[in-house]
């Protein structure tokens, strides 16, 4: 059997582990007689001193084993970590176990915040990796040796695989099946489960840039003014004049207080406004571009493709209100 150990920290979303297991079991059912590899054998381990994993939903999962009872030096095909856990103590126990187990596994995989634990274990040093879009900056700041990828649903770097947030773990698991058993098996699994074998776009299409607010003073007041004036003069010079600063001093102060440059901040505010209009109104692309200060549809498209890897039309098709669909 192809052994898959799924480590499920407490307090996460249990559908990650359950969905991974269902995808792999579906692959087992569809394996041809001349399959490239043996069927999957999935084992679930909890980080707790008991076998019950408590999910954030209030539901519980009964694990096969406690992680502390498993010998990390035994050979395993794949080790998967589905989250980062709720406490530092819990995370540390997984990290310690992973450091011992990784050399004996063919590949190590993280889902969502599990990348934080792989990074703590040193498994991502010098490698390309991703995690949930809300944790990308944290991963890069805490582990500068990791080459953080912001766009993809998942990243493979040698024997290490990492996925973006939550359901992107299913995209990664299908990729594992294709890597192990070939395209036909993975395609059939995806079609049986009504999934994309390769989902259009990356996880950037789901992200919202978390704009930091200045604590107080003219920069905070400017941030409050911006969303209502998106089609005005929002150049560095124009903004600097509004807060009575020189352009150079304004750029320095704004970047210090918000963490990003004025130009990037303005683009993100405009992009968020355009996304809301695409989601909640029937305005055409040209109207939205004008309203949000992008000028024309071509500029809006360029910003969407650069930041979200989608066109405005594609974004609307995927995220508009049901009433407008």
Steps between C-alpha positions, in 0.01 A plus 500: 500500500601862442495632856363851557517643852275803550584703811198704612566771759215605729257783428519494121255426220442126499379490141862543392605163642170333410513632144859386451409151619194488273704606194761232568238230563324599179833455322529151650160408356601620154845343481545282191641149527836623371519800736839671532494478880320304770177635654505767768476418868400813691566533872395801705698613804404760759734733684294463817561270802181320394369387162227763459569795268276798578404696191428873489142413398438316827510162327757240603715251310617173650861451393667164446799590718653756727805649330707446813442122468637481144865419431634786282782282365268253326499530118192675360407605150338833587452711812236774483440779756161668469547805724722684746307423818366727771791520742876534483538180701289305252694640206834424665409136550419464129819680399714273718334189356533627141872564535551136586246361252574701184822314406304173501210620280492522122322835516366745759190710435332792673146627462413862579680617819685170528778669303587695815589175676703372204687830503564473876641154437743643244345301216427809289841667522613594150180361349199652327182468705157650560233512771164664564500849349447655844824338624726578204654812654544325835671202338738727311576720801563215744687277257702714258675191358169387347417613145132582554272465196189718523294393201483121459247264653791273589874479452726200453870536571663161483353268762328789681148607399308792653148623430323831539199547721249238604335342192813545287618190687261308276669642191834386642366153584375454144848602382650233727267241347602609149866487601458151644242336276497703180269745329209267426446394861524859627261625230248228582517580872445870428203429274341256747530757779389789274829686543747675274810294438672836466292783641507818287714772653702492821414576860563872436146522361367429851730732694424841641800721565494589868558874496665623820352807659724771640446551872404868487577833340496621138580161343203337676276787386628460144422129505141578603471755217638281222210254439262788427735669254638219283469684169682810624871587489653229718858548387768521766526873434124550530473298821804670650349840435178394670684418825736798469820298457770488237464198267821347635404539866143385429623179333732429793234563768222316314715192439615496862146521639324262258772260388454568127566786259230759424476381137445137603247602764300704249500212252375259767221735611391543139525126435288417806238753389493353148459151641202608709333659197558187292357286778198709589395710196424455133711799391706433190878474514554849357275661761675318780843598368398865490332496841801344672761719337653252257396713205406227252426132474847413371671643809251320725568173320876541538472559874268200546725269301811617684351467848235228469599310185144554373329746267221717648245301302632169634498640853135607466401157364649329805416737784193706414192498719255216431233762428709633210608160363 
